[in-house]
């Protein structure tokens, strides 16, 4: 397939591009500004996409959006919401007009919000909070593609585990190397907050394989949870991370301290939140995880 990808140069997009090439597909980046050889262009700020951007395209993967990270200021929240709302609408309308076989649009497990110990599937209701609202808008903007009859998968991704990106390696205060993984590397890491919150994670390898699975599996439509089948409480996550790094991991980071480091809203909605998300659609469609358990995922990464 010829696969058009927004956000192709990002953490997920780079790995997806490599995997598609290995599988014999042709990834084509959709970029902003001057295109490189083989790329096509669009502009969210300019509310436009090249007329020929989807010519000959079999599938579209939409990953672009302002990064969600520490210290969610009013300006940052507005940027996050606008980039997902406007960008997804532009792509979705282009998909509706061109009619490729499939449209996979990034989404997030944040849709479910705080859910305690409840097991969450694709049919579970929306939660509360800013990030949950962002995901709702994000997914709603794929409406034109769905209305045009294009198979549309909404990839509700969990916490992606990899040494090169994801939540644990998010830069703090703009300082290279300063992130939530650093204390674990120094042997002073441990559970965040109470440690009882459920973390729904997925290895980068399985994340990419799951996106490709969504592209080629005709039966996958609508929301699909891209999370491993065995979510863990954060205290277990911290223990297994310390084991993988061969470092102790029993120094807890209290919730109030975490909020001071990353900001109250980001701490509450992205780190201290508890959501036990299960990949029901993936499993029902025959997808097999390379890393169904946390230990194997961390050992393959670190």
MOFEN-V688944 format. One record per residue. PHI is phi in whole degrees, -180 to 180 (999 if undefined). Layout:
phi
PHI
PHI
//
This chain:
phi
999
-92
-117
-85
-128
-89
69
-68
-93
-83
-56
-76
-61
-64
-67
-65
-58
-65
-66
-63
-63
-62
-86
86
-91
-117
-77
-127
-74
-105
-120
-97
78
-71
-75
-82
-58
87
-93
-124
-123
-156
-147
-72
-62
-86
55
-148
-144
-54
-59
-102
-61
-106
-62
75
-85
-94
-151
-128
-118
-105
-116
-70
166
-58
-63
-100
-146
-57
58
-82
-74
-58
-65
-68
-61
-64
-64
-62
-66
-65
-63
-78
-66
-73
-63
-68
-62
-61
-67
-64
-66
-67
-63
-61
-74
-87
69
-67
-68
-152
-129
-110
-113
-61
-151
-154
-66
-60
-52
-84
59
-70
-135
60
-98
-65
-83
-111
-116
-62
-93
-69
-74
-65
-94
-112
117
-60
-65
-64
-65
-60
-62
-60
-64
-52
-73
-62
-72
-83
-52
-57
-65
-65
-65
-82
88
-81
-61
-125
-105
-106
-85
-81
-79
-88
-75
-82
-98
-166
-73
-100
-172
99
-56
-68
-106
-60
-66
-105
57
72
-99
-57
86
-94
-152
-72
-81
-55
-59
-67
-66
-87
83
-124
-85
175
-62
-92
62
-74
78
-88
-69
-79
-109
-101
-118
-157
-72
-59
-58
-71
-57
-69
-64
-69
-63
-63
-60
-65
-66
-100
-100
-62
-81
-93
-147
75
-62
-143
-78
-99
-140
-69
-74
-127
-63
-132
-71
-63
-62
-72
-58
-62
-62
-71
-66
-60
-62
-65
-88
58
-134
-66
-147
-125
-98
-68
-109
-58
-56
-65
-71
-62
-64
-71
-84
-116
96
-58
-69
-64
-60
-71
-95
-115
-119
-86
-66
-115
-143
-99
-96
-113
-85
-59
-66
-60
-65
-65
-90
93
-69
-115
-77
-73
-132
-75
-118
-63
-59
-66
-66
-69
-65
-74
-95
-111
//
